[in-house]
């Protein structure tokens, strides 16, 4: 293979950080971050540079989603990378410069006092596509420009409140983008035949010529009969109008508002809404669009929310109903290892607050809420759980206030930690996770989703950051420091697990919030379960230091995802 400006052999002689960029003429250019470490290399394919590099090279590139899918398509994996655009986003947030463009080109322009180009709009995923492999790409950035941006980011990292933690965050989230790209390529095992049978079982047969399936049509007829006129139950406005005609005023058709009503339309309406959600979100059309060759491939996006939680760009991967999980079936001879982190966020609060008593409780080999219940709650686990969640999420009225007072007496530093975060939010100050991800100031209007990305999963406990109301803002920042620090921990968990699985046939195929799924040969299942446990312990030590806090998992080895819970 031809090369320019050096030899491929020169790459393999020097370990460390190497930058990699693509120009507009079909050439890829690689160079060591340290100029003394080797000569520059120009090749036609990025795989040539990566294959010739020494093991452990950390590749510095503009965007993992722009480069790594191409490498994976050629059968090339990298151990480590540094995602310049993700680092820029984290640094801009830390510096209080929210909303500024985060592209490498924008960072380069700022360095040169040049006009800053806006970021491209968020791309909507197309069913069955693979990441950004064939997406239009922004104007190329010269190699020297990328190196200059990287050097500037290193200086800015040194200037942060806790440089070691912030460097760890940028490294961990860069690793997460590698994990996401690999999961996007591997796909979640999915039996289309099982899914189709489930839809027929739940929704009934489809009528020729389109329209709703039989079960939905029957429920719609029952709802209309109950109101005495034709009602379209998929339209909330029509349902609200029908109830109003019956003398019942509603603000919405949400289940909690209608389930206690004394009206014959309520039961079929609740059933219709449940099945209609499956029909529209995971029905026959979804199956045809998103499942191909036995795999469901959503596009996972690390750090897609303000708190650092992941989202998916299309496909509804983070909202798979339990009944539909019956279609997630391991390949013959393989298993799904499904692991849920137990009481992750309360354990993270114990670690970041450095509350000695709470850390001791979170280090016991038992259910955390049960352990807390013996610390001032007379063994009442439900009250203990409400108290802990009340502290984290700001549920401080009524009985919640009484339970929180008991928690504060027993674990004063833990409660003070979230109280201080709430106060900082109310006062408009910057609030950060343990590793340094920063919560922005209150917005005037809510975004389409956190960080401007529509989310596949909503958490009913999570207060909105968008409100300018000081109390609501305080509730969000109270939660942000815990939920965001938990998201930091999961980045390290995934990075550690990825390292261990590199020597196996096992593949990471799914992740959301506190759950990870690994698809592996049956004979590797035990080793995978142990690898997840060890990765959780390692992530805790790296993120929070040497504390008594344990991060246990509930792990199931199953053939079908639905059997895991």
FENLIN-V347637 format. One record per residue. RES is the residue in one letter. SS is DSSP state (~ for helix, > for strand, _ for the rest). Layout:
RES;SS  RES;SS
This chain:
X;_  X;_  X;>  X;>  X;_  X;_  X;_  X;~  X;~  X;~  X;~  X;~  X;_  X;_  X;_  X;_  X;>  X;>  X;>  X;>  X;>  X;>  X;_  X;_  X;_  X;_  X;_  X;>  X;>  X;>  X;>  X;>  X;_  X;_  X;~  X;~  X;~  X;_  X;_  X;_  X;>  X;>  X;>  X;_  X;_  X;~  X;~  X;~  X;~  X;~  X;~  X;~  X;_  X;_  X;_  X;_  X;_  X;>  X;>  X;>  X;>  X;_  X;_  X;~  X;~  X;~  X;~  X;~  X;~  X;~  X;~  X;~  X;~  X;_  X;_  X;_  X;_  X;_  X;_  X;>  X;>  X;>  X;>  X;~  X;~  X;~  X;~  X;~  X;~  X;~  X;~  X;~  X;~  X;~  X;_  X;_  X;_  X;_  X;_  X;_  X;_  X;_  X;_  X;~  X;~  X;~  X;~  X;~  X;~  X;~  X;~  X;_  X;_  X;_  X;_  X;_  X;_  X;_  X;_  X;_  X;_  X;_  X;_  X;_  X;_  X;_  X;_  X;_  X;_  X;_  X;_  X;_  X;_  X;_  X;_  X;_  X;_  X;_  X;_  X;_  X;_  X;_  X;~  X;~  X;~  X;~  X;~  X;~  X;~  X;~  X;~  X;~  X;~  X;~  X;~  X;~  X;~  X;~  X;_  X;_  X;_  X;_  X;~  X;~  X;~  X;~  X;~  X;~  X;~  X;~  X;~  X;~  X;~  X;~  X;~  X;~  X;~  X;~  X;~  X;~  X;~  X;~  X;~  X;~  X;~  X;~  X;_  X;>  X;>  X;_  X;_  X;~  X;~  X;~  X;~  X;~  X;~  X;~  X;~  X;~  X;~  X;~  X;~  X;_  X;_  X;_  X;_  X;_  X;_  X;_  X;_  X;_  X;_  X;~  X;~  X;~  X;~  X;~  X;~  X;~  X;~  X;~  X;~  X;~  X;~  X;~  X;~  X;_  X;_  X;_  X;_  X;_  X;_  X;_  X;_  X;~  X;~  X;~  X;~  X;~  X;~  X;~  X;~  X;~  X;~  X;_  X;_  X;_  X;_  X;_  X;_  X;_  X;_  X;_  X;~  X;~  X;~  X;~  X;_  X;_  X;_  X;_  X;_  X;_  X;~  X;~  X;~  X;~  X;~  X;~  X;~  X;~  X;~  X;~  X;~  X;~  X;~  X;~  X;~  X;~  X;~  X;~  X;_  X;~  X;~  X;~  X;~  X;~  X;~  X;~  X;>  X;>  X;_  X;_  X;>  X;>  X;_  X;_  X;_  X;>  X;>  X;_  X;_  X;_  X;_  X;_  X;_  X;_  X;_  X;_  X;>  X;>  X;_  X;_  X;_  X;_  X;~  X;~  X;~  X;_  X;_  X;_  X;_  X;~  X;~  X;~  X;~  X;_  X;>  X;_  X;_  X;_  X;_  X;>  X;>  X;>  X;>  X;>  X;>  X;>  X;>  X;_  X;_  X;~  X;~  X;~  X;~  X;~  X;~  X;~  X;~  X;~  X;~  X;_  X;_  X;~  X;~  X;~  X;~  X;~  X;~  X;~  X;_  X;_  X;_  X;_  X;_  X;~  X;~  X;~  X;~  X;~  X;~  X;_  X;_  X;_  X;_  X;_  X;_  X;_  X;~  X;~  X;~  X;~  X;~  X;~  X;~  X;~  X;~  X;~  X;~  X;~  X;~  X;_  X;_  X;_  X;_  X;_  X;~  X;~  X;~  X;~  X;~  X;~  X;~  X;~  X;~  X;~  X;~  X;~  X;_  X;~  X;~  X;~  X;~  X;~  X;~  X;~  X;~  X;~  X;~  X;~  X;~  X;~  X;~  X;~  X;_  X;_  X;_  X;_  X;>  X;>  X;_  X;_  X;_  X;_  X;_  X;>  X;>  X;_  X;_  X;_  X;_  X;_  X;_  X;_  X;_  X;_  X;_  X;~  X;~  X;~  X;_  X;_  X;_  X;_  X;_  X;_  X;_  X;_  X;_  X;_  X;_  X;_  X;_  X;_  X;_  X;_  X;_  X;~  X;~  X;~  X;~  X;~  X;~  X;~  X;~  X;~  X;~  X;~  X;~  X;~  X;~  X;~  X;~  X;~  X;~  X;~  X;~  X;~  X;~  X;~  X;~  X;~  X;~  X;~  X;~  X;~  X;~  X;~  X;~  X;_  X;_  X;_  X;_  X;_  X;>  X;>  X;>  X;>  X;>  X;>  X;_  X;_  X;>  X;>  X;>  X;>  X;>  X;>  X;>  X;~  X;~  X;~  X;~  X;~  X;~  X;~  X;~  X;~  X;~  X;~  X;~  X;~  X;~  X;~  X;~  X;~  X;~  X;~  X;~  X;~  X;~  X;~  X;_  X;_  X;_  X;_  X;_  X;_  X;_  X;_  X;>  X;>  X;>  X;>  X;>  X;>  X;_  X;>  X;~  X;~  X;~  X;~  X;_
